[in-house]
Each structure stands twice: as C-alpha cells, then as structure tokens.
Amino acid sequence: MNLSRVVPIKRAAHVYLVQDGKLLLVTERMDDGSIFWGLPGGKADGGESLADAAVRQVKLETGLDVNDLEFVSLLEGEMLSGSKHHHYANFARFTARCSGEIAPTDPEVLGAHWIEVADVMNLVRYGPPPEVEERHPLIWIPTRDFLEGKARAYYPI
C-alpha cells in the first residue's frame, strides 16, 4: 500500500490469556459512559517493541506477569479513513502464560475478568465515536478467529 500522505501510526499489542476454557478480558468505562470489554494490552511507547508493549500493558491492566509470549497475528492497515481518528495500525496479538494475582493498576481499567470462551463475542459492542476504534468490527475478527481455532497470521485492513 502506497501512502501518499502523512497518516499517524498507531502501534499496539494485546494478549490472549486462556485458562480453563476462559479468556481474560478487561473492562473500561468509555467517554459515553458505557463499559467496553477488551483484551489486555494497549499502545506501544516510542521505540518499544510490540512484544515488550504486550508484557508491560498486561501488567498494568491486569497485574499479571506474562511469559512464554508467542505471536499469533498482526492486524495492519489504514483505519477510520475520513474521520479525525484516521491512522495506520500495526496491532499484534500474542498468547502467553500468566502468573500472579489480578490487580489492575491502570486507572482506566475497571477490572479484569475470566470470561467463558463461548461468551466472549457476546460482550463485543460496535458503534460510533467516541471510541470508534475499539468498537470497530475489524478489531474483533482476529479474536473471533482465534477463539474458533482459525487464527491467521496476518489481517490486512
């Protein structure tokens, strides 16, 4: 893809933590007051690898330490074109083992919860701004595929 203009780049990493048929999700309150369910993880800092961002963000959002990080997929491309949220995304998904106690320290995270795999996609909400990216269906396609055992390594947007 040839980008003929300057588009902000957003790099983020999330981790699928699965134990006993349950996936760990975090909850956050959105600007519109609704509760958003998401994977633990988040934006990479400047100069930080996506794997390092995954480890740091999971610790912040859940209190858990992760190890044996394994790459699952990359979601890449332009998102939200034509909006003020337009950006180029590099979103990595990993699996890992975890240890410790759930104790989020991120002030934006309300909690971390083990959710039955069969119930995860029922918690997904799609909708307009203010949190258009988190509610964009493309964000959840790799998760759906992962939960169905059909994860692909690459998801072009």
Salt bridges, closest charged atoms under 4 A:
ASP32 OD2 - ARG135 NH1 3.18
ASP45 OD2 - ARG56 NH2 3.49
GLU48 OE1 - ARG56 NH2 2.80
ASP65 OD1 - LYS59 NZ 3.18
ASP68 OD2 - ARG97 NE 3.45
GLU78 OE1 - ARG5 NH2 2.82
GLU78 OE1 - HIS86 NE2 2.54
GLU116 OE2 - LYS22 NZ 3.88
GLU133 OE2 - LYS10 NZ 2.50
GLU133 OE1 - HIS87 NE2 2.72
ASP145 OD1 - ARG144 NH2 2.92
GLU148 OE1 - LYS150 NZ 3.76
